[in-house]
Every structure is written in C-alpha cells, then in structure tokens.
Amino acid sequence: MIIIPREEPVVQNLNSYFLKIESMVEHYQGEIGTGGIYFKSPVAEAVIFFDEDNLLNSHYQDRKERLVGTAALTKIIATSSINNFSVSVYQIKPERVYFWANLADAEPLYGNLDSEFTDLAALIQKLEGEKLTGYIDVKLNQDAGGGLVFFFNGEVIGGSSAKGEGHLDRSAAYRDDMISRSRKVGGIFNVNRIQLNNISSMQMPAQAPKPMTPEENDPGTGVAKAYRHTGKTPSPKPVKQASRPTGSTSPPQQSIAPTPAAADSKRILEMLQMLLSLLERVVKSNRKLKVDFETYLNKTFMEKADKYEFLDPFAGEFRYTNGQIFFSGKAGYEELVRAIIECVKEIVVSLGIIGIFGKYLESWRKGFSNEIMDFDIEI
C-alpha cells in the first residue's frame, strides 16, 4: 500500500502506455512545483515525489517486490508501457512533500507500546506535545486491523487504515474510531520519526549521473541514496530531538537536546536549526545556484565575526553541520538569535531566493510561533 495525499488532483486516470514519464515529471515540476505522480494497475502501484528542481523519492510495489528510490524509478519507467498504469498527478504543499517522500525512511522512536499500559489517546497527546513529525503504527488485536496516524510538527494531519487502499483520511472520526477500537480489543503501538532535513534526490535512469562532490562520494553515506549530503568534517553525534533523556554526562558542546531544565534553550536551538536546515534544502535543491552551502554559510559567519565573535568558524563556539547545531559560546540566546537571523536574511537576499524560501517557512513559523514572538523575529 502506497500512501499519498489525493485531495488536490491536477489530472487523473491517464494511461501510462501513451506517456513518456521523464517528460511528464519535468512538465509538472514546472506546472505545480511540488507533488506526486501516482501509478495504479491491477498488479502494481507506484509513486514519484518531486519538487521544483528535484526528484525526491520513488516507490514501487507489486505482488513480488517492493522498491524504493532509483530502483523504483527505473522499474516504473521500464514497465509503464507494459502494466498500463492509470496515472494521476497530485499537488502537495511544499512544506509537506518532504514528509511523504521520506515516509519509507522513518526511524523507530518508541517501539512495542502495549495498550494495556499505554492509552492511544494519551500517546497522541504526548506526541503532539513533543512536536513529532512522523507517525504511529497501530496494530490491533483479534484481527481488527489497525492503521497509521500521521503527525507533522506535532499536528495530527490524518491517518490511513491498514485495510484501506492508501487513502489519507483527515477526519477526526478516523482518529476517534482508532482510539475506541484500541481500547476495546487492545493492540500494539509503534512510533516512528521522519527526518525532514535528510535531503536526497534522484536522476532519471536515462541520464548520465551527475559528478559527485567529495562529500557526496564519502563511502559512509551509502551509494543507494544518491546525493544524501553529509558534512565535510566529523562531528560529535548530538542527542536526537525527540529522544528521551538518558541521564548521561553532557558533552563539551551543547547539542539541540540539553537537559530538561534548559527546555527554553532547547526550543531556541531547535528553531534556529530548522531555519538553517530549510535554507540548506532550498540552496542545495536549486540547480541555478552554483554555490557550496557550507562554504557560503561559513563565509557569511566570518563576515559577521567582528560583530558576533562566536560566529568565527575558527573559534569553534558555533557550528552547523549535518543538519545539526552545536553551540558552546557564552553569548546570550537573544544575541545568538539576532546573529543567525541576520545571516539568513543576507544569504537569502544575496542568492535571490526570497520568494522560494518564503514558501518553506510556513511550518517553521507555526511550530515556533511563541519563540518568534518572544524574540520579535521578522523574516
């Protein structure tokens, strides 16, 4: 079962036999910007997710195999004239398309939570408070089915029944019914998190591969995920955002998950981290920009170092790498926020990406509305 939001169809029920998939993808990248192309036949189904500049991910499944990424894309193109897919195109919000594209790459967060000890309604409320981006996989007892409940930045955005056909149900009735049935027959809940700052892209099989930069060619990144960007220098592994406190001794550098007593500072660093992650995504996905994001960011930091000493890359007090912020300086958070916002504004203006960057800020503004108000942030 492949899940994709189907509320905004651009075109439906085209016959893949008459389509050139490569040209179709390119056309709708220009036409709608972000979305998914869904393929359905009696024996298989598939999807290609895209934004304005890149193919983000692809999924293919039939009775014998399941494929993801480039392998799935190759299979779709190779079988489109054989399977006679019914093809539909759906527009997906820019801030949400990465959620659906990365659904298959979700990481386990909490596993095997038994309904005997965990109430589903209470679990949903807890994950809303944790601002989860991911989903709960509900498996009910007595062959009563189950389904998925999806979260985006702590907001429940819908669900999908295990006995359905991959349709997204956004109604409150779906969630209430799942809660009611879990209390009646019991079940197991598994919580998975989706990392939106994992930037990946694919190329059409017919195209020659794009030369990889040294950091892309790092064997530690894995070849199966082409263009999964990594940092140029090793860094200590930070505590992940949604993980629970371990009680271990704090590292020399402060990651985005400090102790619970520093919850406010944790939120501030999360806010700045997501902002820089969004900026990185926009810069790296724009083919017209011939800049290395990390180099350009550090250059901007260096130019601001006279005003904000902790931004000096050689001081090692502030660092952004691999989608994570590390901060060990003595500056106050108000000064830190002011410095990063100034740098982001300058980069956006200098690269001419004000319009497209603005499209990606909706979820960021919603998720950190209190902090944006507290620090009087305008961006």
URLIN-V540440 format. One record per pair of residues at least 24 apart in sequence whose ideal C-beta (glycine too) atoms are under 7 Angstrom apart, sorted by the first residue. I is the first residue (numbers start at 1). J is the second residue. Records with the same first field share a line. If there is no record, write none. Layout:
I: J ; J
This chain:
1: 165 ; 166
2: 45 ; 46 ; 47 ; 59 ; 61 ; 166
3: 103 ; 160 ; 166 ; 168
4: 36 ; 38 ; 47 ; 90 ; 100 ; 166
5: 90 ; 92 ; 100 ; 168
6: 90 ; 167 ; 168
8: 90 ; 91
9: 88 ; 90
10: 89 ; 90 ; 91
11: 88 ; 89
12: 88
13: 86 ; 88
14: 87
15: 84
16: 80 ; 81 ; 83 ; 84 ; 85 ; 87
17: 81 ; 84
19: 80 ; 87
21: 76 ; 77 ; 80
22: 204 ; 206
25: 50 ; 55
28: 89
32: 91
33: 94
34: 92 ; 94 ; 97
35: 89 ; 90 ; 91 ; 92 ; 97
36: 90 ; 92 ; 100
37: 87 ; 89
38: 88 ; 90
39: 76 ; 85 ; 87
40: 85 ; 86
41: 83 ; 84 ; 85 ; 86
43: 83
44: 83
46: 72 ; 76
48: 73 ; 76
49: 97 ; 100 ; 101
51: 94 ; 97 ; 285
53: 285 ; 286 ; 287
54: 201 ; 285
55: 201 ; 202
56: 97 ; 98 ; 101 ; 200 ; 201
57: 101 ; 102 ; 200
58: 202
59: 104
68: 104
69: 202 ; 224 ; 225
70: 202 ; 226
73: 202 ; 205
74: 205
77: 205
94: 359 ; 360
95: 360 ; 362 ; 363
96: 152
98: 196
99: 133 ; 152 ; 194 ; 196
102: 194 ; 195 ; 196 ; 198
103: 194
105: 198
106: 134 ; 135 ; 192 ; 193 ; 194
107: 192 ; 193 ; 195
108: 190 ; 192
109: 134 ; 191 ; 192 ; 193 ; 242
110: 191
111: 190
112: 188 ; 190
113: 188 ; 189
114: 188
115: 182 ; 186 ; 187
116: 186
118: 189
120: 178 ; 179 ; 182 ; 189
121: 179
123: 189
124: 149 ; 156
127: 151 ; 191
128: 154
130: 154 ; 242
131: 367
132: 193 ; 242
133: 193 ; 194 ; 196
134: 191 ; 192 ; 193 ; 194
135: 192
136: 189 ; 191
137: 190 ; 192
138: 178 ; 182 ; 187 ; 189
139: 187 ; 188
140: 181 ; 182 ; 185 ; 187
141: 185 ; 186 ; 187
142: 185
144: 181 ; 185
146: 187
147: 178
149: 175 ; 178
153: 363 ; 366 ; 367
193: 242
197: 277 ; 323
198: 228
199: 229 ; 281 ; 284
200: 225 ; 227 ; 228
201: 226 ; 227
202: 226
229: 284
230: 322
231: 321 ; 322
232: 294
233: 321
235: 321 ; 322 ; 326
238: 324 ; 326
241: 270
252: 328
253: 326 ; 328
254: 327 ; 328
255: 326
256: 324 ; 325
265: 333
267: 371
268: 333 ; 337 ; 371
269: 325 ; 327
271: 368 ; 371
272: 325 ; 337 ; 340
273: 324 ; 325
274: 364
275: 344 ; 364
276: 320
277: 323
278: 360 ; 361 ; 364
279: 344 ; 347 ; 357
282: 353 ; 356 ; 357 ; 360
283: 351
286: 353
289: 351
296: 347
300: 343 ; 346 ; 347
301: 343
304: 339 ; 342 ; 343
308: 335 ; 339
311: 339
334: 375
337: 375 ; 377
341: 377 ; 379
344: 379
345: 379
